[in-house]
């Protein structure tokens, strides 16, 4: 009797554990409603996919920028304190102090729109209208010398805007360009002349908390 | 012979194979086991903890480290960032051992602060190029078949970024502490994507966070299907808030920024999105002014965690050198250590689990006579990649990089045991 029950139990369990696999789909979760997808799917791509209807002028963007952005990014996009610099920097990428701004470095204008829409202003995300985002993007493009003062940015003309540094990006090529880092037998003995200290973090002196004095026993 | 202490020392000694130096250091070993002149009061006096009752079981419903370990904490570098809500702190690697990072010590990197999310209001949506867009609750995910547990390191691409132009921060917590290693519990991303049904033109997956930065990255579908996870557990308990509670994505071996926390959405598309964190950030500006993008893999890297500036040598004689090695390309095959700045190397002893794309622990047991040392470690992975020196890396990448600094670290141990972050010839 007990043996029979055990066998029946096992059979039932086996049926339970194999059932979802037989069905193909697990069946958990539910279909997302179009309104739900629309609420979250706000991302924008370089080809303009995902842009909402709307438009905004450089002039309107300047006003919005001064109210919403300038306290961190500076009145002219020069960045306050350590906040990101948004304007300028053209021609600096090979220098000792490269300035990576929308105009000098970013490959696509869509990144500006997407980021402002999803995450700006810092601490008050999703508070700008789509027209506001178009206008602020237009103003930043204008400050970077990409569009003229009377430009009105819209869903329709967006993908025509090109940023100057787009062609300077290329896909990861470390496996080719750094092929020599793959070595069979790295040197183990007498690999180099005696090493000399050429730099010390202590001289830079930017580490939080001083090193405690140490006593060797 | 085996009972001759001198023989044992020289046989086990770190410098055993390094010629003249070895003799000097192992001789210094003689007489290290000193006789105690006076009885030790720690033994002869009855201590309070030996006489009186300790805490009851209700004292700490969630246990904390001993108060004597209060210095073992994440720390930040205030001048690095404009605000602490978009900032980073660092794992105290110098004070940890083994391969698993305790949950409360895993470094944090937020772009819009660490949000407190009610899991009953958290949803995961899958949309885009799928047969059926889906919404899951946390309960749905925890009922889903196919749950797995896997250990992976997570390293911020900017780990060591402050050191590109030269030695800057004195402590492996600051130079290397944007890494942690955790056992995750969750589901392969593939099973969720299969449930939604990825269309044939679905080539990229974009995870998105629910926090105020709404973090997004583009992940190729091959990687998403191969080994990415959607997880709710870390080291046996729920994700910590600062690590993405209640849900995050795990992208093994690839830069930490892609491991989107507070994961609320996965979109499938036919092209990458080129969002902020994969264009203006997390791209590698090279000396010629051009930039590499999609540099996702974290190359092999290692660091000696002790001795290091925050963990100086305090005693001559026997000491344990310890460190960590890891590779985003696979499994650590070997770690070599030098004490003379890279002239001569010895292979370290690896202990503990050796797992792909996981931190791996190594040791060298050695005797120290108080001489100055230039200590480095060099990791090799099972693809044959050998961790380069900082100079070799700068030769290819220039000085304007921020990310992917996996160059060999040098610690100068001075004769008083103090240890410094240095650059060498």
Interface residues (C-beta under 8 A of the other chain):
Chain A: X20 X21 X25 X26 X28 X29 X30 X31 X32 X36 X37 X40 X41 X43 X44 X45 X46 X47 X49 X72 X81 X82 X83 X93 X94 X96 X98 X100 X102 X105 X106 X107 X108 X110 X111 X114 X115 X118 X119 X122 X123 X125 X168 X169 X170 X171 X172 X173 X174 X177 X178 X181 X182 X183 X184 X186 X187 X188 X189 X190 X191 X192 X193 X194 X195 X196 X197 X198 X199 X200 X201 X202 X204 X206 X207 X208 X209 X211 X214 X215 X216 X217
Chain B: X75 X76 X77 X78 X79 X80 X81 X82 X83 X85 X86 X111 X112 X125 X126 X127 X128 X132 X133 X134 X135 X136 X137 X140 X141 X143 X144 X145 X166 X167 X168 X169 X170 X171 X174 X191 X195 X206 X208 X212 X213 X214 X216 X264 X265 X267 X269 X271 X273 X274 X275 X276 X279 X280 X283 X285 X287 X288 X289 X290 X291 X292 X293 X294 X295 X296 X297 X299 X309 X310 X312 X313 X314 X315 X316 X336 X340 X341 X342 X343 X344 X345 X346 X370 X374 X378 X380 X383 X384 X385 X386 X387 X388 X392 X396 X399 X400 X412 X415 X416 X417 X418 X420 X421 X422 X423 X424 X425
